[in-house]
């Protein structure tokens, strides 16, 4: 994440990006799937980081992680469950 953001010219939020990414990935890994994917996008000096658990069949999205993402610096965050697993995401200002 940091390498890509640096390529895009963003260097101010390294600690926040690292902490949010770690929590997003740990949350997805906890679903017990065989793989996790992480996606990054930027727009208007904000970054969106999304982790997908690829663990189908989860009942409902677990929202307990959301207050922690906010505490770490997310200006917006969310989670949902779809056919391909749980998505958990955070948006932060860069």
C-alpha positions in Angstrom: 0.0 0.0 0.0 2.6 2.5 1.0 4.7 1.9 -2.1 1.8 2.5 -4.4 0.7 5.6 -2.5 4.2 6.9 -2.6 4.3 6.4 -6.4 1.1 8.4 -6.6 2.7 11.2 -4.6 1.2 10.6 -1.2 3.6 10.3 1.7 1.8 12.2 4.6 -0.3 9.4 6.0 2.1 6.4 6.2 1.4 5.5 9.8 -2.4 5.7 9.3 -2.3 3.8 6.1 -0.2 1.0 7.6 -2.4 0.7 10.7 -5.7 0.7 8.7 -4.4 -1.8 6.2 -3.2 -4.1 9.0 -6.6 -4.1 10.7 -8.5 -4.6 7.4 -6.3 -7.6 6.5 -6.5 -9.1 9.9 -10.3 -8.8 9.9 -10.5 -10.5 6.5 -8.1 -13.2 7.5 -10.2 -14.0 10.6 -13.0 -15.1 8.3 -10.9 -18.3 7.7 -10.7 -18.2 3.9 -7.8 -19.5 1.9 -6.9 -16.1 0.4 -7.4 -12.4 1.0 -7.2 -9.6 -1.5 -6.5 -6.0 -0.8 -7.4 -3.2 -3.2 -6.4 0.5 -3.2 -7.9 3.5 -5.0 -7.4 7.2 -4.7 -9.5 10.2 -5.6 -9.4 13.9 -4.6 -6.7 13.3 -1.9 -8.5 10.4 -0.3 -7.5 6.7 -0.4 -9.9 3.8 -0.3 -8.5 0.5 1.1 -10.6 -2.6 0.7 -9.9 -6.1 2.0 -11.9 -9.0 0.8 -12.0 -12.3 2.7 -13.0 -14.6 -0.2 -14.8 -16.8 2.4 -18.3 -17.4 1.0 -21.2 -18.3 3.2 -20.7 -15.8 5.9 -23.9 -14.9 7.6 -23.9 -11.2 8.3 -21.3 -8.5 8.2 -19.6 -8.1 11.6 -19.4 -4.4 12.4 -17.3 -4.5 15.5 -14.2 -3.4 13.6 -15.8 -0.1 12.5 -15.1 1.9 15.6 -11.5 0.8 15.6 -11.1 1.8 12.0 -12.5 5.3 12.9 -10.2 5.5 15.9 -7.2 4.8 13.6 -8.1 7.7 11.3 -10.7 6.5 8.7 -13.1 9.3 7.7 -15.5 6.7 6.5 -15.6 2.9 6.7 -17.9 -0.1 6.3 -18.3 -3.8 5.9 -20.7 -6.0 4.0 -21.0 -9.7 3.1 -21.5 -10.9 -0.5 -21.3 -14.2 -2.4 -17.5 -13.8 -2.6 -17.0 -13.1 1.1 -16.8 -10.2 3.5 -15.6 -6.8 2.3 -14.3 -4.4 4.9 -13.1 -0.9 3.8 -11.8 2.4 5.0 -11.4 5.8 3.4 -8.8 8.2 4.7 -7.7 11.7 3.9 -4.2 12.0 2.3 
